[in-house]
Amino acid sequence: MDGPGLIQVYTGNGKGKTTAALGLALRAAGRGMRTFLAQFLKQGEYGERLAIRRHLADMIVVEQYGTGEFHQPQQGVSDAERRAAVAGVAAVERAMASGRFQLVILDEVNTLLYFKILKPANILALIDGKPAEVEMVLTGRRAPPSIRRRADLITDMREIRHYFKRGVPARPGIEY
């Protein structure tokens, strides 16, 4: 990569944060850059994971750090959720230290912070430890102010209209 690695944040209540990060990973792969994608709060066979495994596994590594269950805020944070998140942070640290990746994506990490599964200090430490040449993307709703202050770019995806409100369910290949 030419130039320094910057910090990008994709947040907001609109659809497309993960999709934008995946688009950046695809662009990076086209330029010979390798991506490490840590998906927090997710577990399962999403379409992007299937496509990457079939066609871009040598350029994009996807690892998931979720329990397979939707987080239930009223029930508090489970030990399994916290363990998965801590494992994800450790994996991102290893990926950055390896020197193999020019782009590191922390998918849904802002949401993880909003639910208080981890503290912002955990993610700020990752940002502090980021090698200068690594680009980092943090996605998820409700990016906390401490993360926003550290970002070089913030995109706020704003919902204007969403078909879910008309009862259209999540569709394979479009939402997952």
Phi and psi restraints in degrees (value plus and minus 20) as a CYANA .aco file:
   2 ASP   PHI    -107.3   -67.3
   2 ASP   PSI     112.2   152.2
   3 GLY   PHI      68.8   108.8
   3 GLY   PSI     157.4   197.4
   4 PRO   PHI     -96.1   -56.1
   4 PRO   PSI     134.6   174.6
   5 GLY   PHI    -101.0   -61.0
   5 GLY   PSI     110.0   150.0
   6 LEU   PHI    -128.4   -88.4
   6 LEU   PSI     155.9   195.9
   7 ILE   PHI    -130.7   -90.7
   7 ILE   PSI     102.0   142.0
   8 GLN   PHI    -135.1   -95.1
   8 GLN   PSI     120.0   160.0
   9 VAL   PHI    -144.3  -104.3
   9 VAL   PSI     105.8   145.8
  10 TYR   PHI    -133.3   -93.3
  10 TYR   PSI      92.7   132.7
  11 THR   PHI    -157.7  -117.7
  11 THR   PSI    -192.2  -152.2
  12 GLY   PHI      87.1   127.1
  12 GLY   PSI     151.0   191.0
  13 ASN   PHI    -112.7   -72.7
  13 ASN   PSI     -17.4    22.6
  14 GLY   PHI    -107.9   -67.9
  14 GLY   PSI     141.4   181.4
  15 LYS   PHI     -93.1   -53.1
  15 LYS   PSI     123.9   163.9
  16 GLY   PHI     101.5   141.5
  16 GLY   PSI     -18.6    21.4
  17 LYS   PHI     -87.3   -47.3
  17 LYS   PSI     -71.2   -31.2
  18 THR   PHI     -85.3   -45.3
  18 THR   PSI     -59.9   -19.9
  19 THR   PHI     -80.4   -40.4
  19 THR   PSI     -61.2   -21.2
  20 ALA   PHI     -84.1   -44.1
  20 ALA   PSI     -62.2   -22.2
  21 ALA   PHI     -84.3   -44.3
  21 ALA   PSI     -59.6   -19.6
  22 LEU   PHI     -86.6   -46.6
  22 LEU   PSI     -56.4   -16.4
  23 GLY   PHI     -81.2   -41.2
  23 GLY   PSI     -60.6   -20.6
  24 LEU   PHI     -84.7   -44.7
  24 LEU   PSI     -60.6   -20.6
  25 ALA   PHI     -81.9   -41.9
  25 ALA   PSI     -60.9   -20.9
  26 LEU   PHI     -83.8   -43.8
  26 LEU   PSI     -65.6   -25.6
  27 ARG   PHI     -79.8   -39.8
  27 ARG   PSI     -65.1   -25.1
  28 ALA   PHI     -81.0   -41.0
  28 ALA   PSI     -63.7   -23.7
  29 ALA   PHI     -79.7   -39.7
  29 ALA   PSI     -59.6   -19.6
  30 GLY   PHI     -81.6   -41.6
  30 GLY   PSI     -44.6    -4.6
  31 ARG   PHI    -120.8   -80.8
  31 ARG   PSI      -6.9    33.1
  32 GLY   PHI      61.6   101.6
  32 GLY   PSI      -6.2    33.8
  33 MET   PHI    -115.4   -75.4
  33 MET   PSI     120.3   160.3
  34 ARG   PHI    -116.1   -76.1
  34 ARG   PSI     124.3   164.3
  35 THR   PHI    -141.1  -101.1
  35 THR   PSI     118.5   158.5
  36 PHE   PHI    -130.3   -90.3
  36 PHE   PSI     100.2   140.2
  37 LEU   PHI    -133.8   -93.8
  37 LEU   PSI      90.0   130.0
  38 ALA   PHI    -118.5   -78.5
  38 ALA   PSI      95.8   135.8
  39 GLN   PHI    -119.4   -79.4
  39 GLN   PSI      86.0   126.0
  40 PHE   PHI    -103.2   -63.2
  40 PHE   PSI     129.8   169.8
  41 LEU   PHI      45.2    85.2
  41 LEU   PSI      -9.3    30.7
  42 LYS   PHI    -143.8  -103.8
  42 LYS   PSI     128.7   168.7
  43 GLN   PHI    -178.6  -138.6
  43 GLN   PSI      99.8   139.8
  44 GLY   PHI     124.0   164.0
  44 GLY   PSI     158.4   198.4
  45 GLU   PHI    -112.6   -72.6
  45 GLU   PSI      63.0   103.0
  46 TYR   PHI     -99.3   -59.3
  46 TYR   PSI     135.3   175.3
  47 GLY   PHI     -77.2   -37.2
  47 GLY   PSI     -59.3   -19.3
  48 GLU   PHI     -83.7   -43.7
  48 GLU   PSI     -57.2   -17.2
  49 ARG   PHI     -86.0   -46.0
  49 ARG   PSI     -61.5   -21.5
  50 LEU   PHI     -83.2   -43.2
  50 LEU   PSI     -65.0   -25.0
  51 ALA   PHI     -84.8   -44.8
  51 ALA   PSI     -63.1   -23.1
  52 ILE   PHI     -83.6   -43.6
  52 ILE   PSI     -64.2   -24.2
  53 ARG   PHI     -80.3   -40.3
  53 ARG   PSI     -59.7   -19.7
  54 ARG   PHI     -94.5   -54.5
  54 ARG   PSI     -54.5   -14.5
  55 HIS   PHI    -146.8  -106.8
  55 HIS   PSI     -41.8    -1.8
  56 LEU   PHI    -154.8  -114.8
  56 LEU   PSI       2.6    42.6
  57 ALA   PHI     -80.7   -40.7
  57 ALA   PSI     -44.9    -4.9
  58 ASP   PHI     -98.5   -58.5
  58 ASP   PSI     -34.3     5.7
  59 MET   PHI    -133.6   -93.6
  59 MET   PSI     -47.9    -7.9
  60 ILE   PHI    -149.0  -109.0
  60 ILE   PSI     101.1   141.1
  61 VAL   PHI    -124.0   -84.0
  61 VAL   PSI     105.2   145.2
  62 VAL   PHI    -135.6   -95.6
  62 VAL   PSI     105.7   145.7
  63 GLU   PHI    -149.0  -109.0
  63 GLU   PSI     122.8   162.8
  64 GLN   PHI    -132.2   -92.2
  64 GLN   PSI     119.7   159.7
  65 TYR   PHI    -151.2  -111.2
  65 TYR   PSI      49.0    89.0
  66 GLY   PHI    -160.3  -120.3
  66 GLY   PSI     155.6   195.6
  67 THR   PHI    -118.5   -78.5
  67 THR   PSI     -30.2     9.8
  68 GLY   PHI      69.4   109.4
  68 GLY   PSI     -21.9    18.1
  69 GLU   PHI    -138.2   -98.2
  69 GLU   PSI     127.3   167.3
  70 PHE   PHI     -88.6   -48.6
  70 PHE   PSI     117.8   157.8
  71 HIS   PHI     -85.1   -45.1
  71 HIS   PSI     113.4   153.4
  72 GLN   PHI    -129.9   -89.9
  72 GLN   PSI      75.3   115.3
  73 PRO   PHI     -74.6   -34.6
  73 PRO   PSI     -55.9   -15.9
  74 GLN   PHI     -86.4   -46.4
  74 GLN   PSI     -37.9     2.1
  75 GLN   PHI    -115.6   -75.6
  75 GLN   PSI     -21.0    19.0
  76 GLY   PHI      59.2    99.2
  76 GLY   PSI    -193.1  -153.1
  77 VAL   PHI    -114.5   -74.5
  77 VAL   PSI     106.5   146.5
  78 SER   PHI    -102.8   -62.8
  78 SER   PSI     138.9   178.9
  79 ASP   PHI     -80.6   -40.6
  79 ASP   PSI     -58.4   -18.4
  80 ALA   PHI     -83.6   -43.6
  80 ALA   PSI     -60.6   -20.6
  81 GLU   PHI     -83.9   -43.9
  81 GLU   PSI     -64.6   -24.6
  82 ARG   PHI     -85.1   -45.1
  82 ARG   PSI     -63.0   -23.0
  83 ARG   PHI     -80.9   -40.9
  83 ARG   PSI     -63.6   -23.6
  84 ALA   PHI     -81.8   -41.8
  84 ALA   PSI     -64.0   -24.0
  85 ALA   PHI     -84.5   -44.5
  85 ALA   PSI     -63.7   -23.7
  86 VAL   PHI     -82.9   -42.9
  86 VAL   PSI     -60.9   -20.9
  87 ALA   PHI     -82.3   -42.3
  87 ALA   PSI     -58.4   -18.4
  88 GLY   PHI     -84.7   -44.7
  88 GLY   PSI     -63.8   -23.8
  89 VAL   PHI     -81.5   -41.5
  89 VAL   PSI     -64.0   -24.0
  90 ALA   PHI     -82.4   -42.4
  90 ALA   PSI     -58.9   -18.9
  91 ALA   PHI     -85.8   -45.8
  91 ALA   PSI     -60.0   -20.0
  92 VAL   PHI     -84.1   -44.1
  92 VAL   PSI     -62.4   -22.4
  93 GLU   PHI     -77.7   -37.7
  93 GLU   PSI     -66.3   -26.3
  94 ARG   PHI     -84.2   -44.2
  94 ARG   PSI     -62.5   -22.5
  95 ALA   PHI     -81.1   -41.1
  95 ALA   PSI     -64.3   -24.3
  96 MET   PHI     -87.2   -47.2
  96 MET   PSI     -60.5   -20.5
  97 ALA   PHI     -88.2   -48.2
  97 ALA   PSI     -44.5    -4.5
  98 SER   PHI     -88.4   -48.4
  98 SER   PSI     -44.8    -4.8
  99 GLY   PHI      57.0    97.0
  99 GLY   PSI     -16.6    23.4
 100 ARG   PHI    -105.4   -65.4
 100 ARG   PSI     -36.9     3.1
 101 PHE   PHI    -140.1  -100.1
 101 PHE   PSI     113.6   153.6
 102 GLN   PHI    -117.6   -77.6
 102 GLN   PSI     -37.9     2.1
 103 LEU   PHI    -150.0  -110.0
 103 LEU   PSI     110.7   150.7
 104 VAL   PHI    -146.6  -106.6
 104 VAL   PSI     104.6   144.6
 105 ILE   PHI    -135.0   -95.0
 105 ILE   PSI     108.0   148.0
 106 LEU   PHI    -128.5   -88.5
 106 LEU   PSI      68.7   108.7
 107 ASP   PHI     -96.6   -56.6
 107 ASP   PSI     109.7   149.7
 108 GLU   PHI      48.1    88.1
 108 GLU   PSI      -3.7    36.3
 109 VAL   PHI     -88.0   -48.0
 109 VAL   PSI     -53.0   -13.0
 110 ASN   PHI     -85.1   -45.1
 110 ASN   PSI     -57.9   -17.9
 111 THR   PHI     -85.8   -45.8
 111 THR   PSI     -60.7   -20.7
 112 LEU   PHI     -76.7   -36.7
 112 LEU   PSI     -61.7   -21.7
 113 LEU   PHI     -90.4   -50.4
 113 LEU   PSI     -59.7   -19.7
 114 TYR   PHI     -79.3   -39.3
 114 TYR   PSI     -60.8   -20.8
 115 PHE   PHI     -99.1   -59.1
 115 PHE   PSI     -19.8    20.2
 116 LYS   PHI      41.8    81.8
 116 LYS   PSI      11.3    51.3
 117 ILE   PHI     -93.0   -53.0
 117 ILE   PSI     -56.1   -16.1
 118 LEU   PHI    -150.7  -110.7
 118 LEU   PSI     145.6   185.6
 119 LYS   PHI    -113.8   -73.8
 119 LYS   PSI     129.7   169.7
 120 PRO   PHI     -72.4   -32.4
 120 PRO   PSI     -52.4   -12.4
 121 ALA   PHI     -77.5   -37.5
 121 ALA   PSI     -53.4   -13.4
 122 ASN   PHI     -82.0   -42.0
 122 ASN   PSI     -60.7   -20.7
 123 ILE   PHI    -101.7   -61.7
 123 ILE   PSI     -54.9   -14.9
 124 LEU   PHI     -82.2   -42.2
 124 LEU   PSI     -54.2   -14.2
 125 ALA   PHI     -84.6   -44.6
 125 ALA   PSI     -57.4   -17.4
 126 LEU   PHI     -82.8   -42.8
 126 LEU   PSI     -64.0   -24.0
 127 ILE   PHI     -81.1   -41.1
 127 ILE   PSI     -64.0   -24.0
 128 ASP   PHI     -82.2   -42.2
 128 ASP   PSI     -53.4   -13.4
 129 GLY   PHI    -108.4   -68.4
 129 GLY   PSI     -19.4    20.6
 130 LYS   PHI     -87.8   -47.8
 130 LYS   PSI     106.8   146.8
 131 PRO   PHI     -79.5   -39.5
 131 PRO   PSI     126.7   166.7
 132 ALA   PHI     -77.2   -37.2
 132 ALA   PSI     -49.3    -9.3
 133 GLU   PHI    -110.6   -70.6
 133 GLU   PSI     -22.1    17.9
 134 VAL   PHI    -113.8   -73.8
 134 VAL   PSI     108.6   148.6
 135 GLU   PHI    -104.9   -64.9
 135 GLU   PSI     115.9   155.9
 136 MET   PHI    -144.4  -104.4
 136 MET   PSI     114.5   154.5
 137 VAL   PHI    -141.9  -101.9
 137 VAL   PSI     111.3   151.3
 138 LEU   PHI    -139.4   -99.4
 138 LEU   PSI     100.2   140.2
 139 THR   PHI    -131.4   -91.4
 139 THR   PSI     147.6   187.6
 140 GLY   PHI     103.0   143.0
 140 GLY   PSI     132.1   172.1
 141 ARG   PHI     -83.4   -43.4
 141 ARG   PSI     135.2   175.2
 142 ARG   PHI      39.9    79.9
 142 ARG   PSI      27.8    67.8
 143 ALA   PHI     -76.6   -36.6
 143 ALA   PSI     106.9   146.9
 144 PRO   PHI     -91.0   -51.0
 144 PRO   PSI     136.4   176.4
 145 PRO   PHI     -74.1   -34.1
 145 PRO   PSI     -57.2   -17.2
 146 SER   PHI     -83.2   -43.2
 146 SER   PSI     -54.5   -14.5
 147 ILE   PHI     -95.7   -55.7
 147 ILE   PSI     -63.4   -23.4
 148 ARG   PHI     -77.8   -37.8
 148 ARG   PSI     -60.6   -20.6
 149 ARG   PHI     -82.2   -42.2
 149 ARG   PSI     -49.5    -9.5
 150 ARG   PHI    -107.3   -67.3
 150 ARG   PSI     -31.2     8.8
 151 ALA   PHI     -97.1   -57.1
 151 ALA   PSI     124.7   164.7
 152 ASP   PHI    -109.6   -69.6
 152 ASP   PSI     -44.2    -4.2
 153 LEU   PHI    -163.0  -123.0
 153 LEU   PSI     113.8   153.8
 154 ILE   PHI    -148.6  -108.6
 154 ILE   PSI     103.8   143.8
 155 THR   PHI    -131.9   -91.9
 155 THR   PSI     104.3   144.3
 156 ASP   PHI    -126.6   -86.6
 156 ASP   PSI      85.7   125.7
 157 MET   PHI     -98.9   -58.9
 157 MET   PSI      96.3   136.3
 158 ARG   PHI    -129.3   -89.3
 158 ARG   PSI     107.7   147.7
 159 GLU   PHI     -96.0   -56.0
 159 GLU   PSI     107.2   147.2
 160 ILE   PHI    -122.6   -82.6
 160 ILE   PSI     -66.0   -26.0
 161 ARG   PHI    -169.6  -129.6
 161 ARG   PSI     124.4   164.4
 162 HIS   PHI    -161.2  -121.2
 162 HIS   PSI     111.3   151.3
 163 TYR   PHI     -87.9   -47.9
 163 TYR   PSI     -36.5     3.5
 164 PHE   PHI     -77.3   -37.3
 164 PHE   PSI     -55.7   -15.7
 165 LYS   PHI     -88.5   -48.5
 165 LYS   PSI     -35.6     4.4
 166 ARG   PHI    -115.1   -75.1
 166 ARG   PSI     -15.7    24.3
 167 GLY   PHI      73.2   113.2
 167 GLY   PSI     -11.7    28.3
 168 VAL   PHI     -96.4   -56.4
 168 VAL   PSI     100.1   140.1
 169 PRO   PHI     -96.4   -56.4
 169 PRO   PSI     145.7   185.7
 170 ALA   PHI     -79.0   -39.0
 170 ALA   PSI     115.4   155.4
 171 ARG   PHI    -136.0   -96.0
 171 ARG   PSI     115.1   155.1
 172 PRO   PHI     -79.1   -39.1
 172 PRO   PSI     117.8   157.8
 173 GLY   PHI      65.3   105.3
 173 GLY   PSI     -34.8     5.2
 174 ILE   PHI    -134.4   -94.4
 174 ILE   PSI     -72.7   -32.7
 175 GLU   PHI    -119.3   -79.3
 175 GLU   PSI     -42.4    -2.4
